[in-house]
Amino acid sequence: KSYPAKGYFKCRACSNPLYSAQSKFDSGCGWPAFDKCYKGSIVTEIDDSILPRRIEIMCANCGGHLGHVFQGERFTKTNERHCVNSISVKYDGGNHTADEVSIAP
């Protein structure tokens, strides 16, 4: 498990910046977990096919599937866990500055 102090995570397919390294946390689920994303970097679709409800997250630039967001688990102040498929993101040790937001309405 990697929890870098700086840098960001980007879409493996198109290099769109998605998450700051600071937004990554250990949720204990085994998948990379983040509690907020860069504003405008992710689009969502509600998945009501199973319970609890999941929110599918996709790269806003290329539409690639990233994973799902789970709400209400109280791991962080945003009360969101972006459960991201590790194959869909790549760490970049460079700098990226953008506003970070939760996706909750």
N, C-alpha and C positions, 0 to 999 in steps of 0.2 A: 504494500500500500504506500502510496506517495502523497504527501501533503506538503507541497512546496510553499515557501513563504512569499514568493513573488511569481510573476508570470500569469499566464492564462491558459485556458483550454479552448481549442477551436474545433470546428467541424473537420473531421478527417477527410471528407469528400471535397469540400470547397474552401477550407481555411477560414471560414467566417468565425470571428471571435464570439464565444458563447458565454463563458464563465470565468471569473477571476479565480486565481488560486486561493484567495482568502475566503471565497464562498464555498469551498469544498470542506466537508466534514465527515467524520466517521459515524455512520448510522448503524453499523453492525450488520448490514444486510449483505455485504460482500461485493456490491456494485458501487461504482463511484457515485457519491451523493453531493448535491449542491443545494443551497437554500435560496439562491436568487440568481438571476441571469442578467446579461447586458441587455439594456432596453432595446427592443426591436430585433433581437437576435433569434428569437424562438417564436414559432406559431403553435397553437394548440388545437386539439380536437377532443371533445368529451367522449369517453369510452364507457358506456353504461352496460356493456355486455356481461360483466361480472360485478360482484360486490366485494369490497367497496368500490365505488366509482373511481375510475382512473382518468387522468387527463394525459392524453398522448402529447408528447412534445416532438416537434420537428424543426430542423434548421429553417429559419426564415429565408435564407438565401437559396438553398438548393432543394429543400423539401425532404431531406434525408431524415429517417426515423432516428430519434435520439434515445427515447425511453418513455417514462411516464412520471407524472408528478402526483404525489400523494399528500393530502392535506389533513391536518388535525392530529398529527402524531406528537406534536410539541417537542421536537428535537431542537428547534432553533426559534428565534424571535419571529421569523417569518411564518412559522408553522407549516412550512412546505419542505418536502424532500423530493428533489429532482433525482430520480433513480435512472442513471444514464448508462447505456450499454457502453462498456469500455472501448469496444472496437469502433464506436462512432465518433470518438473525440481523440484529440492529440494535444499533448502539453507543449506549450511554447514558452520558453524562459524570458522572452522579450517583454516589452512594456505595451500595454493597451489601456487606454483611459476612456471610460464611458460610464454613464450612469447605470447602476444596478437596481433591478426591481424584482419584486415577487410577481407571480402571475395571477394571484388570487384577485377576484373581482372586488 
